[in-house]
């Protein structure tokens, strides 16, 4: 038996998963107020802060283009590859589309980690792509100071089924397809405080495709759709409200959460990204308790879809969700624009 200790990928990176994302406030300063000259076939660009770019191909169809990559959120390289890939593919589903193919993005510290470990990351990515029914068609790699992995994903969608994050209307009910708390659990794991079953549950969630988004795209009553990742539930809801010119009310008790999140909040296992998130958009939110803020600002990696659904379409939405294996209930509603932008009850 080898005396070599197992490699822990999370020890080789300063951040983890979507918690590595630049905060909304800093990102705003990077992008600035300048906009590209409008292109007549670019349906969705970065101005609306949506999940992917969308380009009109003619004939009623559009191509979806997105990329997402980050540093390890788990120690197992196969799981890291799966999680990063499922997370990237999610952006296509969040637009109501279906993925076509993926290209890998790999940064690897060859002086610190064997190439064989990177090969296992790619094995995990191929498994995730196979689950989505798409090929991992190529990629690009560099020697980097920290391990980084992700995908550039191309998808397509009928323009009539395209979903955006800035079309919510007052009266819409809000639904979230995955529970919150991934950042709390993985931070607790890094500190040696997480229960193995909680870690396993979080990994299973992060490796579950958001393919229900393609089915939601066919429902006209799904007015707005986005996935919840590094900015936390409140950050992505703020983007939806700002883009749509509306506000939202969230029923905190009905927000789904992973088991034992209260324990990890009490143990101060909130990742640094949660504080950066609050600093960026807390002025848009009603006063919160520390526990509410820790959960609702928790950076999610490969999080669920957030949908704003018109009241008359809720039954059809829930039926579609059930067919996709999801049991959902509303977590809030969209209301006319008011201050604060998001009220948590």
KABELVEN-V676592 format. One record per backbone hydrogen bond with DSSP energy under -0.5 kcal/mol. CO is the residue of the C=O (numbers start at 1). NH is the residue of the N-H. E is the energy in kcal/mol with one decimal. If there is no record, write none. Layout:
co | nh | e
CO | NH | E
CO | NH | E
//
This chain:
co | nh | e
7 | 9 | -0.7
8 | 11 | -1.7
9 | 12 | -2.1
10 | 13 | -0.9
16 | 19 | -1.6
17 | 20 | -2.0
18 | 21 | -1.5
23 | 27 | -2.9
24 | 28 | -2.0
25 | 29 | -1.3
26 | 30 | -1.8
27 | 31 | -2.6
28 | 32 | -2.1
39 | 42 | -1.4
41 | 43 | -1.0
41 | 56 | -3.5
44 | 54 | -2.0
45 | 48 | -0.5
45 | 50 | -0.6
46 | 49 | -1.8
53 | 65 | -2.5
54 | 43 | -1.9
54 | 44 | -1.6
55 | 63 | -2.6
58 | 61 | -1.3
60 | 159 | -2.6
61 | 57 | -2.2
61 | 58 | -0.7
62 | 157 | -2.0
63 | 55 | -2.6
64 | 155 | -2.8
65 | 53 | -2.6
66 | 153 | -2.5
68 | 151 | -2.0
70 | 149 | -2.3
71 | 17 | -2.2
75 | 9 | -0.8
76 | 80 | -2.3
77 | 81 | -2.3
78 | 82 | -2.0
79 | 83 | -3.0
80 | 84 | -2.6
81 | 85 | -1.6
82 | 86 | -2.9
83 | 87 | -2.5
84 | 88 | -1.7
85 | 89 | -2.6
86 | 90 | -1.6
87 | 91 | -0.5
88 | 91 | -1.1
89 | 92 | -1.3
89 | 93 | -1.3
90 | 94 | -2.5
92 | 95 | -1.1
92 | 97 | -1.9
93 | 96 | -2.0
95 | 163 | -2.5
98 | 156 | -2.4
100 | 135 | -0.7
101 | 154 | -2.5
102 | 137 | -2.5
103 | 152 | -2.8
104 | 140 | -2.0
105 | 150 | -1.6
106 | 142 | -2.0
107 | 148 | -2.9
108 | 110 | -1.6
108 | 144 | -1.2
109 | 112 | -2.2
109 | 113 | -2.7
114 | 117 | -0.9
114 | 118 | -1.1
115 | 119 | -2.0
116 | 120 | -1.3
117 | 121 | -1.6
118 | 122 | -2.0
119 | 123 | -1.9
120 | 124 | -2.2
121 | 125 | -1.9
122 | 126 | -2.7
123 | 127 | -1.9
124 | 128 | -2.1
125 | 129 | -2.8
126 | 130 | -2.4
127 | 131 | -2.0
128 | 132 | -1.6
129 | 133 | -0.5
129 | 134 | -2.6
130 | 133 | -1.0
135 | 102 | -2.0
135 | 137 | -1.0
138 | 104 | -3.0
140 | 106 | -2.4
142 | 108 | -2.5
142 | 144 | -0.7
148 | 107 | -2.6
149 | 70 | -2.2
150 | 105 | -2.6
151 | 68 | -2.3
151 | 153 | -0.5
152 | 103 | -2.6
153 | 66 | -2.0
154 | 100 | -3.5
154 | 101 | -1.6
155 | 64 | -3.2
156 | 98 | -2.3
157 | 62 | -2.5
158 | 161 | -2.2
158 | 162 | -0.6
159 | 162 | -0.8
164 | 225 | -2.2
169 | 172 | -2.2
172 | 334 | -2.9
173 | 309 | -3.0
174 | 331 | -2.8
174 | 332 | -0.8
175 | 307 | -2.5
180 | 258 | -2.9
181 | 185 | -2.4
182 | 186 | -2.6
183 | 187 | -1.9
184 | 188 | -2.2
185 | 189 | -2.2
186 | 190 | -2.0
187 | 191 | -1.3
188 | 193 | -3.2
188 | 194 | -0.8
189 | 192 | -1.7
195 | 198 | -0.8
195 | 199 | -2.0
196 | 200 | -2.7
197 | 201 | -2.0
198 | 202 | -2.1
199 | 203 | -2.5
200 | 204 | -2.4
201 | 205 | -2.0
202 | 206 | -2.5
203 | 207 | -1.5
205 | 208 | -1.5
207 | 209 | -0.6
210 | 213 | -2.3
211 | 214 | -1.2
211 | 215 | -0.7
212 | 216 | -2.6
213 | 217 | -1.8
215 | 218 | -1.2
216 | 219 | -2.0
218 | 220 | -0.7
219 | 222 | -1.7
221 | 223 | -1.3
221 | 310 | -3.0
224 | 308 | -2.5
226 | 306 | -3.6
227 | 229 | -0.7
228 | 303 | -0.6
229 | 232 | -2.0
229 | 300 | -2.8
231 | 235 | -1.0
232 | 236 | -2.0
233 | 237 | -2.1
234 | 238 | -2.6
235 | 239 | -1.8
236 | 240 | -1.8
237 | 241 | -2.6
238 | 242 | -3.1
239 | 243 | -2.3
240 | 244 | -1.7
241 | 245 | -1.4
241 | 246 | -2.0
245 | 337 | -0.6
247 | 335 | -2.4
248 | 343 | -2.6
249 | 333 | -2.2
250 | 252 | -1.0
250 | 345 | -3.0
251 | 254 | -1.7
252 | 255 | -1.3
256 | 180 | -2.4
258 | 261 | -1.3
260 | 264 | -1.7
261 | 265 | -2.4
262 | 266 | -2.4
263 | 267 | -1.4
264 | 269 | -2.5
265 | 268 | -1.8
271 | 274 | -1.6
271 | 275 | -0.7
272 | 276 | -1.8
273 | 277 | -2.3
274 | 278 | -2.2
275 | 279 | -2.3
276 | 280 | -1.3
277 | 281 | -2.1
278 | 282 | -2.7
281 | 284 | -2.1
282 | 285 | -1.7
284 | 342 | -2.3
289 | 293 | -2.4
290 | 294 | -2.3
291 | 295 | -1.7
292 | 296 | -2.9
293 | 297 | -1.9
295 | 298 | -0.7
296 | 234 | -2.1
300 | 302 | -0.5
304 | 228 | -3.0
305 | 177 | -2.0
305 | 307 | -0.6
306 | 226 | -1.7
307 | 175 | -2.2
307 | 309 | -0.6
308 | 223 | -1.7
308 | 224 | -1.3
309 | 173 | -3.1
310 | 313 | -1.9
310 | 314 | -0.5
311 | 314 | -1.2
313 | 317 | -2.6
314 | 318 | -2.9
315 | 319 | -2.1
316 | 320 | -2.3
317 | 321 | -2.9
318 | 322 | -2.4
319 | 323 | -1.9
320 | 324 | -1.1
321 | 324 | -0.5
321 | 326 | -2.9
322 | 325 | -1.8
326 | 328 | -0.6
331 | 251 | -3.0
332 | 174 | -2.4
333 | 249 | -2.6
334 | 171 | -3.1
335 | 247 | -2.7
341 | 248 | -2.0
342 | 286 | -2.0
342 | 344 | -0.5
343 | 250 | -3.0
343 | 345 | -0.6
//
